[in-house]
Amino acid sequence: MTRWAVVASTTIVLAAELSPAGQRSRPDGHVAVSPNLRVSANTAAGSRNECWIAASPANRRFLVAVSQTSADNAGAAAGPRRCMTAISRNGGETWREVALPKQDEGAFDPMAVAGVDGRVYVLQGVLGQNAPGISGGARREGTIRVWSTADEGKHWRGPVELKCPVAPDHPRMVVDTTDGPHRGRLYIAWNEVSDTVFKKKYHIFLNYSDDGGQTFSDPALLASDDNGKLVITEPVVLSDGTLLVTYYQYFLPLSDKNNEHQPMYALRSSDGGDTFAKPEKIGEVGVSGWRYLRRDFGRAFTLPIFTADASPASKFRDHLYTVWDDAHDGRASIWLSMSSDQGRTWSKPRALNDNAPPADGAPPDFRMTPVVAVNKDGVVGVAWYDRRDDPTRRCWKQYFTASLDGGATFLPNTPISSAPSCPDKDAAPTVYVSNAGDEIDDTLPTQDELASLSDADRRQYEEELGIIAATKEIQSAKTPRLRVAFDKGRSVWPGHYTGLVADTDGAFHALWADRRNKLQQIFTARVEVASGAEAPVPTTHEAPVTQMVQVIGGPAKFDEAKGTATFEIQIRNVSDRPIYAPLRMRATPLAAGAAGPSAAIVDSDASATPGAASVWDFSKLLGTRARLEPGMVSEAKTVTIKTKAETGLDGLIEFEVMGQVARGTTSQQK
């Protein structure tokens, strides 16, 4: 057996690997999900949200993940916003946060994208004092900052700041990876944060770089409108080098009925973004959830995500896909529309979620924030937050579906996350009352008083008045009711977008905000999609696999009053062959001289007689395939030991790892 020393008052370092557990076969394909792994550091630095992920085109094992950091665990930016960048050099099995040079407070809306020749770019918007009503801006003027790495994160170049004539918001980027005249050009499209220069006038812009992000063009004005805010979505580059800049429009206040029909547009350029044809309307999206609940879902709004099939090997090359969430059919659903003619015409939207509708009188069933990506074979993956597994609709999981036929059909929905994300239990409830009488609120301003207010103050009241109007609409034909709801608990903000990317092997890597550890952190999982049924598991037998694995320990929390240390452990497969469930660790505290055992194991997955080994079971922490492939890391298991002051509070534990291996396999590391 291996001896393992635990020092209760300091950080513990161990090691381990993981794999999937319990995957479902489909007649036309199957989805396999690897273990859920934490990307962001396990610290109280703030709640994470709004994440994105990029995969190197030169090395499938190099990944870059980014996210926004809020100041509190409810997702609110109560202080200066910041952004996180993390890298993995082993295909997403382990992650390390990196400090980009000269990062600023007020950073938001991060994005990462792969370029050519192995270069990867990271982008962050930076708030300035010219972004009214948004906290966190220390600078006088807002900007967009860009970093890049050409050596897999060993060195970062930048930041380079873009010229932004107005306060920028939601910058999105794409690289031309074709063999055309603009190969390598990095495009960054962005919109104005508000009508900061001309009242009720909103603008979108484009900058580009031809030297790997060292310098950028001056911003080109692409469109302006005085009916509602223009919001950039992901630009795409087609196989002939055509650039499509996509965007949509929403209306203020967000409770405005016009938001049930928000138009989406595309701008087309055939000369590398120097000139564009007139905007092409490509569809409409509806409201995210229901307008009458905006008081409790104040941060939620629809944000379409776009992608293109850019793989030369795909028979669906140049197919375009967009996904979004809205409740236009009375349900909160995930919608997809696609184009097979380079974005000139688009299909009728179709719902991708396959859950049953909620029962009458059940809590509102929200699903939100979808993201879409395409792999080298043209497989389309879509992931989103979904609350179907919680009858109270307070907790979410990340869900996934895929199409193997260019978006014609999709596989049944599969949960990616292995644990639910739930709000704090003490979230304040809301009381709703509906009857025939008019709602009277003497504190709201009159129309004349509204006209004299500043734009920001007027919009706040207009939002409240819009919610009242929407509430009247939905309740006018219903029986009088009084309902106490916990919608504010459901409204814990996971951000407006999540991450999904396919590596050069075709595997998807999902990235999402996760609250399984109470603090909202960023998690990831590898998702593989294949046609037909998965190959059967070979005949296995139990064997000691201690020499085939590395055990990894996370930081410990010490309770001095109880004398307990709580920490995470994971198992990594460092051999060249799979290890199958059941996978268990047998742990035995060792004696510390006359003082007796230096530690006692508080939680065991199998009852242990005095003096016998305790068992920590990892079988359900191996992903949907219930096995640990070579190089994989298991999900973390939280364990607690009790130490003794008379032994110096150090714990010494001997362990042995037992797992299933294929017949004829030895348990020795290669």
N, C-alpha and C positions, 0 to 999 in steps of 0.2 A: 504493500500500500504506500501511497504518497503522503508525506507529512506536510501539513499546511499550517503556517503560523498566522494567527489573526491578532493584530494589535487594535484593540477596541477604540482607542482614542485617535487613531490616525487613518489615513486613506489606505485601503487594501487593494492590492493588485493581483488579480487572478486571470483566467482565460478560458474560452470555450467556443463551440461552433454550433450552428443551427441548421434546420431543414424543415420542410413542410409536413403538415399532419392532417389527413382527412380530406382528400380532394375528390371532387365529383366528376365522373365521366359524362360526356355529352355524346349524342349520336353523331354529331358532325364536328365535334371538337371538344377540347377540355382546357381548363384553366388551372394552373398550379401556382400557389402562392408560397413564397419563402417566408421565413420568420420575420416578424416586425422588429426593426432595429431603430434605436434612437439615434438621430443625427445631431441634434443640438445638445450642448453640454448640459449636464444635470446640475444646474445652478438656479438660484433664485434671481437671476439677472432680469427677468421679465417674461411675460407671456409671448410666445412665438405665433406668428400667423403669416399669411400671404407668402407662400413659398413657391419656388420654381426649381427645376433641375435640368442640367445639360449633361450630355454624354459625349466624350471625345470621339471624333471620327477616326482617329489614328490608333486608339487603344481602348477597347471596350471596358477595361477595368478602371479607367479614370473618369470620375464623375464629379460634378460641381453642383452643390445645392445652396440655395440662398433663401432667406426669409426675413421678415420684418420683426422687430422686437418692440413690444408695447411695454408700458411701465407697470401695468398691473395684471392680475390673473383673470380679469374679466375681458381682457383684450382692448381696454381703453388706453389711449395714448395720453395718460395723465402728465407725463413729462416728455422730455425730448425723445423723438423716435430714433431708432438705430436699425441697422441691418446686420445680419449674420451671413457669413460665407463659410461653408464647410467643404472639404474635399475627401474623396475616397480614392485610393489607388489599388483597391482589391475588389472592384465590382460592387461596392456598396456594403461589404461585410463590416467594415469599421470606418469611422469618420473622425475627422479632426477639424475643429474650427480654426480658421486662419484669420489673422489681422491684416486686412488690406492696407496699403500705405495711405496715410492722411485721410482716414475716414472722418466724416462730419456728423455732428448731431443734426437731427432733423431729417435723416435719411429715411426713405420710404419707397414702396413699390419696386422692390428689387427684381432683377431678371438675370438669367444666365443663358448663353447660347453658344453653340459650337461653330467655329469658323472653318477655315481650310488649313491644311498642313498641321493639324493638331492644336491649333490655337483655340482658346476658350475665352469668352468675354463675360464680364460681370458689369451690370449697370445698376445704379441707384439714383432715384430722384432725390433732390435735396430741397427742403422747404426754405423759403426766405420770408422776410417780413412783408413781401408783396403777395403772400398767399393768405388773405384775410380769413379769419374764422377757423384756421387750422393751427393747432399748437405745435411747438417743436422747432420753429424756425429761428436760428440764432443769426443767420446771415441776413444782409439787407435784401439781396436778390436771390431767388431760387435758381437752381441749375440742374443739369443732369451730368453725372460723373461716370466715367467708364474706365475699367481696369481690364487687363488681359494677361494671360499666361501662355507661354509657348513651350514650357517644360514641365507640364503636369503639376503646377502649383508650387514648384520650388521657388520661383521668382515671379513677382507680379509687377507689371508696368502700369504706370498711371498714378493718380487719376488724371484723365483729360476731361476738362469741363467744356460742355457745349454752350454755344451762345444761345441764350433764351431771352427773346425780347419781352416775354410775359412769363408769369409764374407757371412752371411746367407741372404736368400731372400725368400719371399712368404711361410712362414711356415704354414702348415695346420695340424689339429689334429682331432682325433676321439678317443672315449672311447669304450672299449669292455663292452657292457651291457648284454652279454649272461650269461648263468649259467655255462659256461665252466671253465677250469682251469685258464684262464687269465682274469676272470671277474674283471672289474675295472681298467684294464691296460690302461693308457693314452699313445697313440702313437702320436708323432710329426714328420712329414716328412717335409723336406725342401730342397731347392736347393741353389747352389752357385750363388751369385749375378752376377758374371761375371767370365771370365777366369782369376782370380786374382792370381793363383799360377802357373799353367801351361798354356801357351798361347794356345788358341783355344781348351782348354780341360775344360769340364763342368761336374759337379758332383751333385748327390743327396744323401741325408743322412736320417737316422732314429734314433731318440732317443725314449725311453719309460720310464714310471714311474709306479711302482707297489704300491706306498705308498701315493696316493692322490696328487702327484705333489711335494712332499717334496724333493725327490732326483730323478735323471735321470741316465739312462745308458749312457755310452760313445757313441758317434755317430758311427753308422755303415754305411759304404759306400755301397750304393745299386746299383749304376750304374754310368758310366762315358761315355762321348762321345766327339769326336772332330769335329763333323760336324755342330753342332748348340746348342744353349742353351737349357738345360733340365729344365722344369718348373713343380714343384709339383702341383697337383690338390688334391681334397679332398680324403684322404684314407677312406675306408669303412670296416666294420666288418660284416661278414655274420653270420647266425644263428648258424652255427657249430663252430664259433670262427675263421674262416679263415679271415686273413687280406689281403686286396688288397690295395696296394699303387699305385695310378694312377698318371700319368704324361704325358706331351706332349713336343714337341720340336719345337722351331722356329729358324729361321736363320737370321743372321745379314749380311747386314743391313735389316731392316724390309721391305724395298722396293724390296728385292730380290724375284725373281719369284718363288723360291723354297717354299716361304711361302703360295703359293696356295695349297700346299699339306703338311701340318704339321702333322706328325704322332702322334698318341696317344698310350700309353702303359699301361699295368698293371703288377705289380709284385705280386706274390701270395705266402703267407706264411701260413703254417698250424701249426706252433709251436710258435706262439706269436711274430713273427718278428725276431726270432733268425736266421733262414735261409730262403732263397727265391728260387723259381724256376726261370728259365730264363724269361726275359721280354716277354710278349705276346702283339703283336700289335693288337689293338682293333678297329682302325679306323683312319680317317684323318679329319682335319679341314682346312678351307681355311682362306683367309685374311679377317680381319674386315674392311669392306668397300673396296675401290678401291685403288690399289697401286699408281696410278697417282695422287691421292689426299692426299698422305701422308704428303705433305708440310703443309697442313692445318689441318690434323687430326693426328698430330705427336704422340700423346699419345695413340691413339687407337690401340689395338691389341686384337686378339681373346684370350679369357681365358675360357676354358671349366670348367664347374662346375659338380661335381659328387655327387650322393647320392644313398643310398640303402634303400629299404623297410625293415625296421628292426622290424616291429610290429608283435608280435606273433598272433594277432587277424586277420591279413590281409591274404586273400587268394592269394595275390601276394607277399608273403614274399620272400625275397632274390632277387626280381627283382631289377636290377640296371638301373639307368638313368643318362645320361649326356646331357647337353645342352650347346650351344655356338652360337655365331653370326658369320656369314661370308657371302660373296657376290659371292660365286663360280658360282651361276646360273645367274649372272647379276643383281640380286636384293640383297639388304641387308636384310637378313632374320634371324629368330631365328630357330635353328635346334635342333632336339632331336634324340638320338639313345638310344636303351634299350637292356637289356639282361635278358632273363628269365631262364638262366642256370648258374647262379652264375658267370657271366662275361666271360664265355668261348667263346660264340659267341654273336655278336651284330647285331641289325637290321640295315637296310639301313636308313640313315638319312632322316627325314621328316621335312618340314617347319611347324612351329606352328602358325605363324602370318597369319591372314586371310584378310589383307588389299589389295586393288587393287594396281597393279603396278603403279608407277608414269608415268605421261604423258611424251611423248618425249619432251625434252627441259626443263623439270621442274627441280628444284634444287635437288641435291642428297638427297635421302630419307634414312637416316641411322636409324637403330634400333640396340640396342647393350646391352651388359652386362646382359644376362639372368641369373637367379638363379632357382634352382629346390629343392623341398622338398616333403616329403611324410607324410601323417597323419596316425593315428592309424588304419584307415579302408582301407588303401592302396590307398587313393585318391592322385593323383600326381598333385601338383601345380607348375606352372612356371610363373615367373614374369620377366619383362624387361623394359628398356627405349624405348619409341616409339615416332616418330615424325609425325605420320600420320594425326593428327588432326590440324596441322599447315601447310597451303599450302606453306609457305616460308621455311619450314623444319628447322627452327631455334629453336623452342621450343619443349620440350619433355613432355610426361606424362608417369607414370608407368602403364604398362598393365599387364594383368593376364589371364591365361587360366588354365583349370584343366581337368584331365581324371579320370573317375569313373570306368574304366575297365582295369586298369593296363597298360595304355599307348596305348591301341588300338585305341581309338578315344578321341578327345578333344572338350570341349565346345567352343563356339564362344568367341573371345577375348573380355575382359571387362576392361575398364580403372579403375585403382585403385585410382590414384590421382585426386582430384577434381579441381585442378587448374594447368595451364601449368607452366613449368620451362623454363625461357627464358634468353638468354645472355643479357649483356648490349647492349643498342641500338647503342652505338658508336663503336662497334667492327669494326675493320678496314677491308675493302674489299680486295679482291685479283683479279688481272687482269690476265686472261688466253688468249693467242693468239695461234691459230693453223693454219698453212698453210703448203705449200709443202717444204719450205726451211728448212734446218737443223738449230737447235738451236745452237747458238754460245755463249759460255761463256768463255772468255779468262781468267777469274779469277780462274777457276777450275784448280787444279794441273794436271800435266801429270801423266801417269802410273809410270814413274820413280820417280817423286816427291812423289807420294802416298806411294811408297815402303819405303821411308825414314822417313815417319811420325810415330808418336806414334800410338798405336792401337786406342785410343779414337779419335784422330784427323782424322785418316784414315777412321774410320767408319762413322764419320760425313760427309765426302766428298763422301764416297761410297753410303750413303743414298741419297744424292743429285743427284748423277749420276744415281742411280736406279730409282729415280722419273722421271728424264728426259727420261730414256729408256721406262718406263711405259707410259709416256705421248705420246711418239712417237707411241707406239703400238696402243693406243686407238684412236689416231687422224689420223693415216695414211690413212684411207679409208674415212674420213669425209670431208665435204665441209669446206673450210677455214672459221674460225669464230673468233670473239673477244667476250669474255664473261667476265663481271664483276661479281664476285661471293662474297658471304658473308660467305664462308665456315669457316673462323676463328671464326665467331660468333657461328657456329654450333659446334665448337670443344671445347667449354667450358667443362672442364674435370669433369665428375661426379665420376671418379674412375673406377677401373677395375672390381669391383664386388659389389653386393648389398646383402641384407639379406632376407631370407624367412625361417620360421620355423613353425612347427605345434605343438600346445600345447596338453596336455593329453585329452582334450575334442574333439580334431580333428580340431579346428579352426586354420587357417593359420594367421601368423603375418608377414606382409611385411615391409621392411625397405628400404628406398631409399634416395638419395640426391635430394633436392627440392629447387628451386629458386623462389618460389612465393613471398617471402619477399625480393627479390634481393640478399641478402646474402645467399649463398648456405648452407642450414641446413639439418638436418636429420629428416625425417618424417616417421610415421608408420600408418598402418591401419589394423584392424582385417578383415579377409576375410573368409567367411563361404561358403562351397560348399555342396550341398545336391542334391539328386536325386528327380525327379518329380518337380511339380510346388510348389511355396511357398504358405503357408496357407493364405487365404484372410484376409484383415484387418477387424477387427470387426466394427460394427456400433459405431460411436463416436459422441460426442457433445463438443462444446467449453466450457471451464471452467477455472477459475483462478487456476493456478498451482504453485503460488509463494511458497507455503508451501511444495511443492513436489520437489523443485529444490534448488540448490545452485548456485549462480552466482560467477564466478571467473574472476578477473581482472588481466591483465598483466602489465608490466612496462609501464610507461607513458613517452612520449616525449613532451617536453614543448617548444613552440615557443614564446619567450618573446615578440618579435615584434608584433606578431598577437594576443597574449594572448590566444593561443589555446593549448590544451592538447590532444594528440592522443594516444590511447591505445587499447588493445585487451580485449574482454570479451568472456567468454564461459559459457555454461549452463550445469550443471551436474544433472542428475536425481537421487535424494537421496531417492525416494520412492520405493515401491515394485511392481509397475505396469508401463507399458509403457506409454509414452506421445507421441502423434502423431502430425505431421504437419497439419495445420499451427501452428508454435510456435513463438510467438512474445513477445517482451518486450516493454511495454508502459512506457516511461520515461518523468517525469515532473520536470524541475528545480524549486527549492523552493526559496522563497524570503529570502534575508539577510537584514532584517530591512528596513530602509529608502532607502538603496541603490538599492532595487529591487531584481530581481532574481540573484542569485550568479553565474549562468552559463546559456549559451544558447547552444542548441544542433545544431551543424553545419550540420550534415548529418542525414537525416531521410529517412526511406524506405516508409513512407506514408506522404503525405502532411498534415501539421498541421496548423490550424488556430492559430492566436496569443493567447497565454495563454493556448492552448490545449496541450495534451501530444504528444510527438514525438513517432515514432514506429521504433524499430530495429527488423528486421525479420530474424529469424534463420532457416526458413523452408528448405532452400537449404544447410544447414550446418549439416545435420543429417545423412549423408550416404545414400546408395542406397535404404534403406527401408523407408526412410522419417519418422523415429520414433526414440525416445530416450528410449532405454531399461533401466531397473533399473541398476544403477551404471555407465551408459555411460556418456561420455562428448562430447559436440558438438564441431565442428570446431570453430576456433576463428573468431570473427567478429571485424573488426577494426572500431572504432568510434572516433569522434572528438567533443570536447566541447570547447566553448569560455568562458573564465572567465574574471573577472573584477579586476583591481588593487585595487579599492576602497573597495572590499570585502576581500582583502587579498589573492586573486587568488585561494581561495578554492571554489570548486563547490559542492553544495548539491543537489542531484537528488533523487526524489522519484520514485520508479518503481513498476510495477506489471507485472507478467508473465502470459500470456494466452496461452493455448494449447488445443489440442483435447485429450479427454480421452474416454475410452469405456463406453457405456451406463451402468449406475448403479455404476460407479466408483466415489467415493468422491474425492475431491481435497485436502484432508488432508494427510500429511505425516504419514506413519505408525509409 
